[in-house]
Amino acid sequence: MNQESPSATVGECQVNRYLQASEPVALELDAQGHTRLFSAEDLSAGKRLFQQNCLNCHVGGANLPDPTRSLSLADLNGATPPRSNINALVAYLRQPMTYDGSEASFWCRQVPESWMSQAQIENLAAFLLRAAQKAPAWGVENFES
């Protein structure tokens, strides 16, 4: 008998539909092009962490602290250093820096390992990257697009 909670099942259905992750998806792990597979369950876990910890400032991939930047793939790529792979995004979440990388950012909370394990933060990063790649209207100003 399946012991999953109904909310976990709904979350995975949404991940399958909107993030096109019914099968494990390969996401870029580092700047050298190494990849790692993330399952719908991993992405759903990342989505839950996002909803619990990030949603107030980043609903729909927006960035309320700095509305000129979003969580779109283009903006993640444009950061210094780029934040468009799992390891880079995890490094940012562990030690947030300004968009140009020149100093520590106090807009985003630092996520120490005592708060989120390495596996949890990688699932969060995987959800963010996959949403930036696939979710309709993720990170755009006009959510009706």
The first five atom37 places (N, CA, C, CB, O) and aatype in JSON, in Angstrom:
{
  "aatype": [12, 2, 5, 6, 15, 14, 15, 0, 16, 19, 7, 6, 4, 5, 19, 2, 1, 18, 10, 5, 0, 15, 6, 14, 19, 0, 10, 6, 10, 3, 0, 5, 7, 8, 16, 1, 10, 13, 15, 0, 6, 3, 10, 15, 0, 7, 11, 1, 10, 13, 5, 5, 2, 4, 10, 2, 4, 8, 19, 7, 7, 0, 2, 10, 14, 3, 14, 16, 1, 15, 10, 15, 10, 0, 3, 10, 2, 7, 0, 16, 14, 14, 1, 15, 2, 9, 2, 0, 10, 19, 0, 18, 10, 1, 5, 14, 12, 16, 18, 3, 7, 15, 6, 0, 15, 13, 17, 4, 1, 5, 19, 14, 6, 15, 17, 12, 15, 5, 0, 5, 9, 6, 2, 10, 0, 0, 13, 10, 10, 1, 0, 0, 5, 11, 0, 14, 0, 17, 7, 19, 6, 2, 13, 6, 15],
  "atom_mask": [
    [1, 1, 1, 1, 1],
    [1, 1, 1, 1, 1],
    [1, 1, 1, 1, 1],
    [1, 1, 1, 1, 1],
    [1, 1, 1, 1, 1],
    [1, 1, 1, 1, 1],
    [1, 1, 1, 1, 1],
    [1, 1, 1, 1, 1],
    [1, 1, 1, 1, 1],
    [1, 1, 1, 1, 1],
    [1, 1, 1, 0, 1],
    [1, 1, 1, 1, 1],
    [1, 1, 1, 1, 1],
    [1, 1, 1, 1, 1],
    [1, 1, 1, 1, 1],
    [1, 1, 1, 1, 1],
    [1, 1, 1, 1, 1],
    [1, 1, 1, 1, 1],
    [1, 1, 1, 1, 1],
    [1, 1, 1, 1, 1],
    [1, 1, 1, 1, 1],
    [1, 1, 1, 1, 1],
    [1, 1, 1, 1, 1],
    [1, 1, 1, 1, 1],
    [1, 1, 1, 1, 1],
    [1, 1, 1, 1, 1],
    [1, 1, 1, 1, 1],
    [1, 1, 1, 1, 1],
    [1, 1, 1, 1, 1],
    [1, 1, 1, 1, 1],
    [1, 1, 1, 1, 1],
    [1, 1, 1, 1, 1],
    [1, 1, 1, 0, 1],
    [1, 1, 1, 1, 1],
    [1, 1, 1, 1, 1],
    [1, 1, 1, 1, 1],
    [1, 1, 1, 1, 1],
    [1, 1, 1, 1, 1],
    [1, 1, 1, 1, 1],
    [1, 1, 1, 1, 1],
    [1, 1, 1, 1, 1],
    [1, 1, 1, 1, 1],
    [1, 1, 1, 1, 1],
    [1, 1, 1, 1, 1],
    [1, 1, 1, 1, 1],
    [1, 1, 1, 0, 1],
    [1, 1, 1, 1, 1],
    [1, 1, 1, 1, 1],
    [1, 1, 1, 1, 1],
    [1, 1, 1, 1, 1],
    [1, 1, 1, 1, 1],
    [1, 1, 1, 1, 1],
    [1, 1, 1, 1, 1],
    [1, 1, 1, 1, 1],
    [1, 1, 1, 1, 1],
    [1, 1, 1, 1, 1],
    [1, 1, 1, 1, 1],
    [1, 1, 1, 1, 1],
    [1, 1, 1, 1, 1],
    [1, 1, 1, 0, 1],
    [1, 1, 1, 0, 1],
    [1, 1, 1, 1, 1],
    [1, 1, 1, 1, 1],
    [1, 1, 1, 1, 1],
    [1, 1, 1, 1, 1],
    [1, 1, 1, 1, 1],
    [1, 1, 1, 1, 1],
    [1, 1, 1, 1, 1],
    [1, 1, 1, 1, 1],
    [1, 1, 1, 1, 1],
    [1, 1, 1, 1, 1],
    [1, 1, 1, 1, 1],
    [1, 1, 1, 1, 1],
    [1, 1, 1, 1, 1],
    [1, 1, 1, 1, 1],
    [1, 1, 1, 1, 1],
    [1, 1, 1, 1, 1],
    [1, 1, 1, 0, 1],
    [1, 1, 1, 1, 1],
    [1, 1, 1, 1, 1],
    [1, 1, 1, 1, 1],
    [1, 1, 1, 1, 1],
    [1, 1, 1, 1, 1],
    [1, 1, 1, 1, 1],
    [1, 1, 1, 1, 1],
    [1, 1, 1, 1, 1],
    [1, 1, 1, 1, 1],
    [1, 1, 1, 1, 1],
    [1, 1, 1, 1, 1],
    [1, 1, 1, 1, 1],
    [1, 1, 1, 1, 1],
    [1, 1, 1, 1, 1],
    [1, 1, 1, 1, 1],
    [1, 1, 1, 1, 1],
    [1, 1, 1, 1, 1],
    [1, 1, 1, 1, 1],
    [1, 1, 1, 1, 1],
    [1, 1, 1, 1, 1],
    [1, 1, 1, 1, 1],
    [1, 1, 1, 1, 1],
    [1, 1, 1, 0, 1],
    [1, 1, 1, 1, 1],
    [1, 1, 1, 1, 1],
    [1, 1, 1, 1, 1],
    [1, 1, 1, 1, 1],
    [1, 1, 1, 1, 1],
    [1, 1, 1, 1, 1],
    [1, 1, 1, 1, 1],
    [1, 1, 1, 1, 1],
    [1, 1, 1, 1, 1],
    [1, 1, 1, 1, 1],
    [1, 1, 1, 1, 1],
    [1, 1, 1, 1, 1],
    [1, 1, 1, 1, 1],
    [1, 1, 1, 1, 1],
    [1, 1, 1, 1, 1],
    [1, 1, 1, 1, 1],
    [1, 1, 1, 1, 1],
    [1, 1, 1, 1, 1],
    [1, 1, 1, 1, 1],
    [1, 1, 1, 1, 1],
    [1, 1, 1, 1, 1],
    [1, 1, 1, 1, 1],
    [1, 1, 1, 1, 1],
    [1, 1, 1, 1, 1],
    [1, 1, 1, 1, 1],
    [1, 1, 1, 1, 1],
    [1, 1, 1, 1, 1],
    [1, 1, 1, 1, 1],
    [1, 1, 1, 1, 1],
    [1, 1, 1, 1, 1],
    [1, 1, 1, 1, 1],
    [1, 1, 1, 1, 1],
    [1, 1, 1, 1, 1],
    [1, 1, 1, 1, 1],
    [1, 1, 1, 1, 1],
    [1, 1, 1, 1, 1],
    [1, 1, 1, 1, 1],
    [1, 1, 1, 0, 1],
    [1, 1, 1, 1, 1],
    [1, 1, 1, 1, 1],
    [1, 1, 1, 1, 1],
    [1, 1, 1, 1, 1],
    [1, 1, 1, 1, 1],
    [1, 1, 1, 1, 1]
  ],
  "atom_positions": [
    [[0.84, -1.19, 0.0], [0.0, 0.0, 0.0], [0.88, 1.24, 0.0], [-0.95, 0.0, 1.22], [1.87, 1.3, 0.72]],
    [[0.53, 2.22, -0.78], [1.29, 3.46, -0.9], [1.06, 4.32, 0.34], [0.89, 4.23, -2.18], [-0.08, 4.65, 0.67]],
    [[2.14, 4.68, 1.02], [2.05, 5.46, 2.25], [2.31, 6.95, 2.03], [3.02, 4.92, 3.27], [2.45, 7.69, 3.0]],
    [[2.38, 7.39, 0.78], [2.65, 8.81, 0.51], [1.47, 9.67, 0.96], [2.93, 9.03, -0.98], [0.32, 9.25, 0.89]],
    [[1.78, 10.86, 1.4], [0.72, 11.78, 1.77], [0.07, 12.33, 0.51], [1.26, 12.92, 2.66], [0.73, 12.42, -0.53]],
    [[-1.22, 12.69, 0.58], [-1.88, 13.25, -0.6], [-1.19, 14.49, -1.12], [-3.32, 13.57, -0.27], [-1.14, 14.7, -2.33]],
    [[-0.64, 15.34, -0.23], [0.03, 16.56, -0.69], [1.3, 16.23, -1.45], [0.35, 17.48, 0.49], [1.65, 16.94, -2.4]],
    [[2.03, 15.17, -1.05], [3.23, 14.76, -1.78], [2.86, 14.29, -3.17], [4.0, 13.66, -1.03], [3.54, 14.62, -4.14]],
    [[1.78, 13.53, -3.28], [1.33, 13.03, -4.58], [0.91, 14.19, -5.48], [0.15, 12.04, -4.4], [1.27, 14.22, -6.65]],
    [[0.17, 15.15, -4.95], [-0.23, 16.33, -5.73], [1.0, 17.1, -6.17], [-1.17, 17.23, -4.91], [1.07, 17.56, -7.31]],
    [[1.98, 17.26, -5.27], [3.21, 17.98, -5.6], [3.96, 17.3, -6.74], [0.0, 0.0, 0.0], [4.45, 17.97, -7.65]],
    [[4.04, 15.98, -6.69], [4.73, 15.26, -7.76], [3.97, 15.37, -9.07], [4.92, 13.8, -7.39], [4.59, 15.46, -10.13]],
    [[2.64, 15.36, -9.03], [1.84, 15.54, -10.25], [2.12, 16.91, -10.87], [0.33, 15.39, -9.95], [2.27, 17.03, -12.08]],
    [[2.19, 17.93, -10.03], [2.5, 19.27, -10.53], [3.9, 19.33, -11.11], [2.35, 20.31, -9.42], [4.11, 19.95, -12.16]],
    [[4.86, 18.69, -10.45], [6.23, 18.65, -10.96], [6.26, 17.91, -12.3], [7.17, 17.96, -9.94], [6.92, 18.36, -13.24]],
    [[5.56, 16.79, -12.39], [5.51, 16.05, -13.65], [4.92, 16.9, -14.76], [4.68, 14.77, -13.48], [5.44, 16.91, -15.87]],
    [[3.85, 17.61, -14.46], [3.16, 18.4, -15.48], [3.93, 19.66, -15.87], [1.78, 18.79, -14.99], [4.24, 19.85, -17.05]],
    [[4.24, 20.49, -14.9], [4.81, 21.8, -15.21], [6.32, 21.78, -15.42], [4.49, 22.76, -14.11], [6.86, 22.6, -16.18]],
    [[7.0, 20.86, -14.78], [8.46, 20.8, -14.92], [8.89, 19.66, -15.83], [9.12, 20.64, -13.55], [10.08, 19.42, -16.03]],
    [[7.92, 18.95, -16.38], [8.17, 17.87, -17.32], [9.2, 16.9, -16.76], [8.65, 18.43, -18.68], [10.25, 16.66, -17.35]],
    [[8.87, 16.35, -15.58], [9.82, 15.5, -14.87], [9.21, 14.16, -14.5], [10.33, 16.21, -13.63], [9.43, 13.68, -13.39]],
    [[8.44, 13.56, -15.39], [7.88, 12.25, -15.08], [8.98, 11.19, -15.02], [6.82, 11.86, -16.12], [8.85, 10.19, -14.31]],
    [[10.04, 11.42, -15.75], [11.25, 10.59, -15.68], [12.34, 11.45, -15.04], [11.69, 10.06, -17.11], [12.26, 12.67, -15.1]],
    [[13.36, 10.85, -14.42], [14.45, 11.67, -13.87], [15.05, 12.59, -14.94], [15.56, 10.77, -13.27], [15.21, 12.2, -16.09]],
    [[15.36, 13.81, -14.52], [15.92, 14.79, -15.46], [17.37, 15.08, -15.09], [15.09, 16.1, -15.45], [17.73, 15.15, -13.91]],
    [[18.18, 15.25, -16.11], [19.59, 15.59, -15.91], [19.71, 17.1, -15.79], [20.49, 15.04, -17.07], [19.28, 17.83, -16.68]],
    [[20.29, 17.55, -14.71], [20.53, 18.98, -14.51], [22.03, 19.19, -14.38], [19.77, 19.52, -13.27], [22.75, 18.36, -13.83]],
    [[22.47, 20.34, -14.88], [23.9, 20.65, -14.85], [24.35, 20.82, -13.41], [24.2, 21.92, -15.66], [23.78, 21.59, -12.64]],
    [[25.38, 20.07, -13.07], [25.91, 20.07, -11.71], [26.96, 21.15, -11.51], [26.51, 18.71, -11.39], [27.04, 21.76, -10.44]],
    [[27.78, 21.41, -12.54], [28.88, 22.36, -12.41], [29.17, 23.01, -13.75], [30.14, 21.66, -11.86], [28.58, 22.66, -14.77]],
    [[30.09, 23.96, -13.74], [30.45, 24.7, -14.96], [31.17, 23.84, -15.99], [31.31, 25.9, -14.6], [31.29, 24.22, -17.15]],
    [[31.65, 22.68, -15.57], [32.34, 21.78, -16.5], [31.35, 20.92, -17.28], [33.31, 20.88, -15.74], [31.77, 20.13, -18.13]],
    [[30.07, 21.05, -17.02], [29.05, 20.32, -17.77], [28.67, 18.97, -17.2], [0.0, 0.0, 0.0], [27.9, 18.24, -17.83]],
    [[29.19, 18.62, -16.04], [28.76, 17.37, -15.41], [27.29, 17.5, -15.04], [29.63, 17.05, -14.14], [26.82, 18.59, -14.7]],
    [[26.56, 16.4, -15.12], [25.15, 16.43, -14.79], [24.83, 15.41, -13.72], [24.3, 16.17, -16.04], [25.62, 14.51, -13.42]],
    [[23.66, 15.56, -13.15], [23.14, 14.61, -12.16], [21.65, 14.46, -12.41], [23.43, 15.07, -10.69], [20.98, 15.43, -12.76]],
    [[21.14, 13.26, -12.22], [19.72, 13.02, -12.4], [18.95, 13.39, -11.13], [19.47, 11.55, -12.77], [19.37, 13.05, -10.02]],
    [[17.83, 14.07, -11.3], [16.93, 14.41, -10.21], [15.57, 13.84, -10.56], [16.87, 15.96, -9.96], [15.05, 14.08, -11.66]],
    [[14.99, 13.11, -9.63], [13.68, 12.49, -9.84], [12.56, 13.48, -9.55], [13.52, 11.24, -8.95], [12.8, 14.57, -9.02]],
    [[11.34, 13.1, -9.92], [10.18, 13.92, -9.58], [10.08, 14.07, -8.06], [8.88, 13.29, -10.15], [9.68, 15.13, -7.57]],
    [[10.44, 13.03, -7.32], [10.42, 13.1, -5.86], [11.43, 14.13, -5.35], [10.72, 11.71, -5.26], [11.12, 14.89, -4.44]],
    [[12.64, 14.15, -5.93], [13.66, 15.14, -5.55], [13.16, 16.55, -5.82], [14.98, 14.88, -6.32], [13.28, 17.44, -4.98]],
    [[12.58, 16.75, -7.01], [12.1, 18.08, -7.39], [10.92, 18.49, -6.52], [11.7, 18.1, -8.88], [10.78, 19.67, -6.18]],
    [[10.06, 17.54, -6.17], [8.94, 17.85, -5.28], [9.44, 18.24, -3.9], [7.98, 16.64, -5.18], [8.9, 19.16, -3.28]],
    [[10.47, 17.55, -3.41], [11.06, 17.91, -2.12], [11.64, 19.32, -2.19], [12.16, 16.89, -1.7], [11.48, 20.11, -1.26]],
    [[12.32, 19.64, -3.3], [12.85, 20.98, -3.49], [11.76, 22.03, -3.56], [0.0, 0.0, 0.0], [11.9, 23.13, -3.04]],
    [[10.66, 21.67, -4.22], [9.52, 22.6, -4.31], [8.94, 22.88, -2.92], [8.42, 22.02, -5.23], [8.62, 24.02, -2.6]],
    [[8.81, 21.83, -2.1], [8.31, 22.04, -0.74], [9.23, 22.96, 0.06], [8.16, 20.69, -0.01], [8.76, 23.84, 0.77]],
    [[10.55, 22.76, -0.06], [11.51, 23.63, 0.63], [11.38, 25.06, 0.14], [12.95, 23.13, 0.44], [11.44, 26.0, 0.94]],
    [[11.21, 25.23, -1.17], [11.01, 26.57, -1.74], [9.75, 27.21, -1.16], [10.92, 26.49, -3.29], [9.77, 28.37, -0.75]],
    [[8.66, 26.46, -1.13], [7.4, 27.0, -0.62], [7.5, 27.37, 0.85], [6.28, 25.99, -0.83], [6.92, 28.36, 1.28]],
    [[8.22, 26.57, 1.63], [8.35, 26.82, 3.06], [9.3, 27.96, 3.39], [8.81, 25.57, 3.75], [9.13, 28.63, 4.41]],
    [[10.31, 28.2, 2.54], [11.39, 29.1, 2.93], [11.64, 30.28, 1.99], [12.62, 28.33, 3.05], [12.26, 31.26, 2.41]],
    [[11.18, 30.22, 0.76], [11.58, 31.21, -0.24], [10.41, 31.93, -0.89], [12.39, 30.54, -1.31], [10.58, 32.99, -1.49]],
    [[9.23, 31.36, -0.77], [8.08, 31.83, -1.52], [7.7, 33.29, -1.24], [6.91, 30.96, -1.22], [7.25, 33.99, -2.15]],
    [[7.88, 33.75, -0.01], [7.49, 35.13, 0.31], [8.2, 36.16, -0.55], [7.76, 35.41, 1.76], [7.62, 37.19, -0.88]],
    [[9.44, 35.91, -0.9], [10.21, 36.87, -1.7], [10.33, 36.47, -3.17], [11.59, 37.03, -1.11], [10.69, 37.3, -4.01]],
    [[10.03, 35.2, -3.49], [10.32, 34.72, -4.84], [9.14, 34.02, -5.5], [11.49, 33.78, -4.8], [9.34, 33.08, -6.27]],
    [[7.93, 34.45, -5.22], [6.75, 33.83, -5.82], [6.86, 33.88, -7.35], [5.46, 34.54, -5.35], [7.15, 34.93, -7.93]],
    [[6.63, 32.75, -7.98], [6.67, 32.68, -9.45], [8.02, 32.97, -10.06], [0.0, 0.0, 0.0], [8.11, 33.28, -11.25]],
    [[9.09, 32.88, -9.26], [10.42, 33.17, -9.78], [10.77, 34.65, -9.78], [0.0, 0.0, 0.0], [11.8, 35.04, -10.32]],
    [[9.9, 35.46, -9.18], [10.19, 36.89, -9.05], [11.24, 37.09, -7.96], [8.89, 37.71, -8.73], [11.64, 36.14, -7.29]],
    [[11.68, 38.32, -7.79], [12.68, 38.63, -6.77], [12.28, 39.95, -6.11], [14.12, 38.71, -7.38], [12.74, 41.01, -6.53]],
    [[11.45, 39.87, -5.09], [10.96, 41.09, -4.46], [12.06, 41.99, -3.89], [10.02, 40.74, -3.37], [11.93, 43.21, -3.99]],
    [[13.14, 41.45, -3.29], [14.19, 42.33, -2.79], [14.89, 43.13, -3.9], [15.22, 41.52, -2.04], [15.33, 44.25, -3.66]],
    [[14.99, 42.58, -5.1], [15.6, 43.26, -6.25], [14.78, 42.96, -7.49], [17.1, 42.83, -6.44], [15.1, 42.03, -8.24]],
    [[13.71, 43.72, -7.72], [12.81, 43.43, -8.84], [13.46, 43.52, -10.22], [11.65, 44.38, -8.78], [12.85, 43.1, -11.21]],
    [[14.67, 44.05, -10.32], [15.34, 44.11, -11.62], [15.93, 42.76, -12.0], [16.44, 45.17, -11.61], [16.34, 42.56, -13.14]],
    [[15.99, 41.82, -11.06], [16.54, 40.48, -11.29], [15.49, 39.46, -10.86], [17.89, 40.26, -10.52], [14.76, 39.69, -9.89]],
    [[15.42, 38.36, -11.57], [14.48, 37.31, -11.21], [15.24, 35.99, -11.05], [13.35, 37.18, -12.27], [16.47, 35.96, -11.07]],
    [[14.5, 34.94, -10.89], [15.08, 33.61, -10.86], [14.99, 32.94, -12.23], [14.39, 32.74, -9.79], [14.98, 31.72, -12.35]],
    [[14.9, 33.77, -13.26], [14.88, 33.24, -14.63], [16.26, 32.68, -14.96], [14.47, 34.34, -15.65], [17.25, 33.05, -14.34]],
    [[16.3, 31.79, -15.94], [17.57, 31.21, -16.35], [18.53, 32.29, -16.86], [17.35, 30.14, -17.43], [19.73, 32.23, -16.59]],
    [[18.01, 33.26, -17.59], [18.85, 34.35, -18.1], [19.49, 35.13, -16.95], [18.03, 35.31, -18.99], [20.69, 35.44, -17.0]],
    [[18.71, 35.45, -15.92], [19.26, 36.21, -14.8], [20.22, 35.34, -13.96], [18.13, 36.74, -13.91], [21.23, 35.84, -13.48]],
    [[19.9, 34.07, -13.79], [20.83, 33.19, -13.07], [22.15, 33.07, -13.83], [20.2, 31.79, -12.87], [23.22, 33.06, -13.21]],
    [[22.08, 32.99, -15.16], [23.29, 32.93, -15.99], [24.08, 34.23, -15.93], [22.93, 32.61, -17.43], [25.31, 34.21, -16.01]],
    [[23.38, 35.35, -15.81], [24.02, 36.66, -15.85], [24.69, 37.1, -14.57], [0.0, 0.0, 0.0], [25.42, 38.1, -14.56]],
    [[24.46, 36.38, -13.49], [25.07, 36.74, -12.2], [26.57, 36.48, -12.24], [24.42, 35.95, -11.04], [27.07, 35.71, -13.06]],
    [[27.29, 37.15, -11.34], [28.72, 36.94, -11.2], [28.97, 36.36, -9.81], [29.53, 38.26, -11.42], [28.73, 37.04, -8.82]],
    [[29.45, 35.13, -9.73], [29.56, 34.15, -10.8], [28.18, 33.65, -11.19], [30.47, 32.98, -10.38], [27.22, 33.82, -10.43]],
    [[28.06, 33.04, -12.38], [26.75, 32.52, -12.8], [26.2, 31.54, -11.75], [26.85, 31.82, -14.18], [26.95, 30.81, -11.1]],
    [[24.88, 31.54, -11.62], [24.21, 30.68, -10.64], [23.29, 29.7, -11.37], [23.39, 31.53, -9.62], [22.2, 29.39, -10.9]],
    [[23.74, 29.22, -12.5], [22.89, 28.42, -13.37], [23.22, 26.94, -13.37], [22.97, 28.94, -14.76], [22.86, 26.23, -14.32]],
    [[23.88, 26.45, -12.34], [24.07, 25.02, -12.16], [23.89, 24.71, -10.67], [25.47, 24.56, -12.68], [23.89, 25.61, -9.84]],
    [[23.75, 23.44, -10.35], [23.45, 23.03, -8.97], [24.51, 23.53, -8.0], [23.34, 21.51, -8.88], [24.17, 24.17, -7.0]],
    [[25.78, 23.26, -8.26], [26.83, 23.64, -7.32], [26.92, 25.15, -7.12], [28.18, 23.11, -7.79], [27.13, 25.62, -6.0]],
    [[26.76, 25.91, -8.19], [26.83, 27.38, -8.08], [25.65, 27.93, -7.29], [26.86, 28.02, -9.47], [25.82, 28.85, -6.48]],
    [[24.48, 27.37, -7.52], [23.3, 27.84, -6.78], [23.38, 27.45, -5.31], [22.02, 27.27, -7.41], [22.99, 28.22, -4.44]],
    [[23.89, 26.26, -5.03], [24.09, 25.84, -3.65], [25.1, 26.76, -2.97], [24.56, 24.36, -3.58], [24.88, 27.18, -1.83]],
    [[26.2, 27.07, -3.65], [27.21, 27.98, -3.08], [26.57, 29.33, -2.76], [28.4, 28.15, -4.06], [26.85, 29.92, -1.72]],
    [[25.72, 29.83, -3.67], [25.04, 31.1, -3.42], [24.12, 30.99, -2.2], [24.22, 31.52, -4.66], [24.12, 31.87, -1.34]],
    [[23.35, 29.92, -2.12], [22.42, 29.76, -0.99], [23.16, 29.62, 0.34], [21.52, 28.55, -1.22], [22.69, 30.08, 1.38]],
    [[24.32, 28.99, 0.3], [25.11, 28.84, 1.52], [25.74, 30.18, 1.93], [26.21, 27.78, 1.33], [25.86, 30.47, 3.12]],
    [[26.15, 30.99, 0.94], [26.78, 32.29, 1.21], [26.29, 33.3, 0.17], [28.35, 32.17, 1.18], [26.98, 33.53, -0.82]],
    [[25.1, 33.9, 0.38], [24.53, 34.82, -0.61], [25.43, 36.03, -0.88], [23.16, 35.3, -0.15], [25.96, 36.66, 0.03]],
    [[25.58, 36.32, -2.17], [26.36, 37.47, -2.62], [25.47, 38.37, -3.48], [27.62, 37.01, -3.43], [24.44, 37.92, -3.99]],
    [[25.85, 39.61, -3.63], [25.13, 40.5, -4.52], [25.19, 39.95, -5.94], [25.71, 41.95, -4.45], [26.01, 39.07, -6.23]],
    [[24.34, 40.45, -6.82], [24.26, 39.94, -8.19], [25.6, 40.03, -8.91], [23.2, 40.7, -8.97], [25.94, 39.15, -9.71]],
    [[26.37, 41.1, -8.63], [27.68, 41.25, -9.29], [28.79, 40.51, -8.54], [28.03, 42.72, -9.42], [29.95, 40.56, -8.96]],
    [[28.46, 39.84, -7.44], [29.43, 39.04, -6.7], [30.44, 39.84, -5.91], [0.0, 0.0, 0.0], [31.43, 39.29, -5.44]],
    [[30.2, 41.14, -5.74], [31.2, 42.0, -5.1], [31.15, 42.0, -3.58], [31.02, 43.38, -5.59], [32.14, 42.35, -2.93]],
    [[30.02, 41.6, -3.0], [29.92, 41.62, -1.54], [28.79, 40.7, -1.07], [29.69, 43.06, -1.04], [27.96, 40.26, -1.86]],
    [[28.78, 40.43, 0.22], [27.73, 39.6, 0.82], [26.39, 40.29, 0.65], [28.02, 39.33, 2.32], [26.29, 41.52, 0.74]],
    [[25.37, 39.5, 0.41], [24.01, 40.03, 0.28], [23.23, 39.69, 1.54], [23.3, 39.47, -0.97], [23.29, 38.57, 2.03]],
    [[22.51, 40.64, 2.04], [21.68, 40.42, 3.21], [20.22, 40.31, 2.82], [21.87, 41.54, 4.22], [19.35, 40.2, 3.69]],
    [[19.93, 40.33, 1.52], [18.56, 40.21, 1.03], [18.07, 38.77, 1.11], [18.46, 40.71, -0.39], [16.89, 38.53, 1.34]],
    [[18.97, 37.83, 0.92], [18.61, 36.42, 0.94], [19.26, 35.79, 2.17], [19.06, 35.68, -0.38], [20.42, 36.06, 2.47]],
    [[18.51, 34.96, 2.88], [19.05, 34.33, 4.09], [20.12, 33.31, 3.75], [17.91, 33.66, 4.88], [20.0, 32.56, 2.78]],
    [[21.15, 33.29, 4.54], [22.19, 32.26, 4.43], [21.6, 30.94, 4.9], [23.47, 32.65, 5.28], [20.9, 30.89, 5.91]],
    [[21.88, 29.86, 4.17], [21.32, 28.55, 4.49], [22.45, 27.62, 4.95], [20.57, 27.95, 3.26], [23.06, 26.94, 4.12]],
    [[22.73, 27.59, 6.25], [23.8, 26.71, 6.73], [23.36, 25.25, 6.69], [24.2, 27.1, 8.16], [22.17, 24.95, 6.61]],
    [[24.33, 24.35, 6.75], [24.03, 22.92, 6.72], [23.22, 22.48, 7.94], [25.33, 22.12, 6.64], [22.54, 21.46, 7.89]],
    [[23.29, 23.25, 9.02], [22.47, 22.94, 10.2], [20.99, 23.19, 9.93], [22.94, 23.76, 11.41], [20.14, 22.69, 10.67]],
    [[20.67, 23.96, 8.91], [19.29, 24.25, 8.53], [18.83, 23.28, 7.45], [19.15, 25.7, 8.05], [17.77, 22.67, 7.57]],
    [[19.63, 23.16, 6.38], [19.31, 22.24, 5.28], [20.54, 21.39, 4.98], [18.85, 23.02, 4.01], [21.64, 21.91, 4.81]],
    [[20.32, 20.1, 4.92], [21.42, 19.18, 4.58], [21.85, 19.43, 3.14], [20.98, 17.7, 4.78], [21.18, 20.15, 2.4]],
    [[22.97, 18.84, 2.75], [23.44, 18.97, 1.37], [22.41, 18.41, 0.39], [24.78, 18.25, 1.2], [22.16, 19.02, -0.65]],
    [[21.82, 17.28, 0.71], [20.8, 16.69, -0.18], [19.59, 17.61, -0.3], [20.36, 15.3, 0.35], [19.06, 17.79, -1.4]],
    [[19.15, 18.19, 0.8], [17.99, 19.09, 0.76], [18.28, 20.33, -0.09], [17.59, 19.51, 2.17], [17.46, 20.71, -0.93]],
    [[19.43, 20.96, 0.13], [19.72, 22.18, -0.6], [19.94, 21.9, -2.09], [20.95, 22.88, 0.0], [19.64, 22.74, -2.93]],
    [[20.47, 20.71, -2.41], [20.61, 20.34, -3.82], [19.24, 20.12, -4.45], [21.47, 19.06, -3.96], [19.03, 20.49, -5.61]],
    [[18.29, 19.54, -3.72], [16.93, 19.39, -4.25], [16.28, 20.76, -4.45], [16.08, 18.54, -3.3], [15.57, 20.96, -5.44]],
    [[16.5, 21.69, -3.52], [15.99, 23.05, -3.67], [16.58, 23.7, -4.92], [16.31, 23.9, -2.42], [15.85, 24.29, -5.72]],
    [[17.89, 23.59, -5.08], [18.55, 24.16, -6.26], [18.03, 23.5, -7.54], [20.07, 24.0, -6.16], [17.83, 24.18, -8.54]],
    [[17.82, 22.19, -7.5], [17.31, 21.47, -8.67], [15.92, 21.97, -9.04], [17.28, 19.96, -8.41], [15.62, 22.18, -10.21]],
    [[15.07, 22.17, -8.04], [13.73, 22.7, -8.31], [13.83, 24.09, -8.95], [12.9, 22.78, -7.02], [13.15, 24.36, -9.94]],
    [[14.67, 24.95, -8.39], [14.81, 26.31, -8.94], [15.29, 26.28, -10.39], [15.79, 27.12, -8.09], [14.75, 26.99, -11.24]],
    [[16.29, 25.47, -10.67], [16.82, 25.4, -12.04], [15.82, 24.8, -13.01], [18.11, 24.59, -12.07], [15.66, 25.3, -14.13]],
    [[15.14, 23.73, -12.59], [14.16, 23.12, -13.5], [12.98, 24.06, -13.73], [13.67, 21.78, -12.93], [12.46, 24.14, -14.84]],
    [[12.55, 24.77, -12.7], [11.47, 25.75, -12.87], [11.92, 26.85, -13.84], [11.06, 26.37, -11.51], [11.14, 27.27, -14.69]],
    [[13.16, 27.3, -13.71], [13.67, 28.32, -14.62], [13.71, 27.81, -16.06], [15.07, 28.78, -14.18], [13.53, 28.59, -17.0]],
    [[13.95, 26.52, -16.24], [14.0, 25.93, -17.58], [12.62, 25.69, -18.16], [14.76, 24.64, -17.54], [12.42, 25.9, -19.36]],
    [[11.66, 25.25, -17.35], [10.43, 24.7, -17.89], [9.12, 25.32, -17.44], [10.38, 23.31, -17.57], [8.13, 25.25, -18.18]],
    [[9.06, 25.92, -16.26], [7.78, 26.38, -15.74], [7.25, 27.56, -16.54], [7.9, 26.76, -14.26], [7.97, 28.52, -16.79]],
    [[5.98, 27.49, -16.94], [5.4, 28.62, -17.69], [5.45, 29.9, -16.87], [3.94, 28.31, -18.09], [5.05, 29.92, -15.71]],
    [[5.94, 30.96, -17.47], [5.98, 32.31, -16.89], [6.9, 32.45, -15.69], [4.6, 32.73, -16.49], [6.81, 33.45, -14.98]],
    [[7.79, 31.47, -15.41], [8.69, 31.56, -14.27], [9.65, 32.74, -14.45], [9.49, 30.24, -14.1], [10.38, 32.81, -15.44]],
    [[9.64, 33.65, -13.5], [10.6, 34.75, -13.48], [10.29, 35.89, -14.43], [0.0, 0.0, 0.0], [11.12, 36.78, -14.6]],
    [[9.12, 35.89, -15.05], [8.79, 36.99, -15.95], [7.91, 38.0, -15.21], [8.06, 36.47, -17.24], [7.19, 37.65, -14.27]],
    [[7.99, 39.25, -15.65], [7.2, 40.3, -14.99], [5.72, 40.11, -15.19], [7.61, 41.66, -15.49], [4.94, 40.26, -14.26]],
    [[5.33, 39.77, -16.41], [3.93, 39.63, -16.74], [3.55, 38.16, -16.64], [3.63, 40.2, -18.16], [3.85, 37.39, -17.55]],
    [[2.9, 37.76, -15.54], [2.57, 36.36, -15.32], [1.51, 35.85, -16.28], [2.12, 36.16, -13.91], [1.23, 34.65, -16.3]],
    [[0.91, 36.73, -17.08], [-0.1, 36.3, -18.04], [0.52, 35.88, -19.35], [-1.1, 37.4, -18.27], [-0.19, 35.41, -20.24]],
    [[1.82, 36.02, -19.5], [2.49, 35.66, -20.76], [2.4, 34.18, -21.02], [3.95, 36.08, -20.73], [2.92, 33.71, -22.03]]
  ]
}
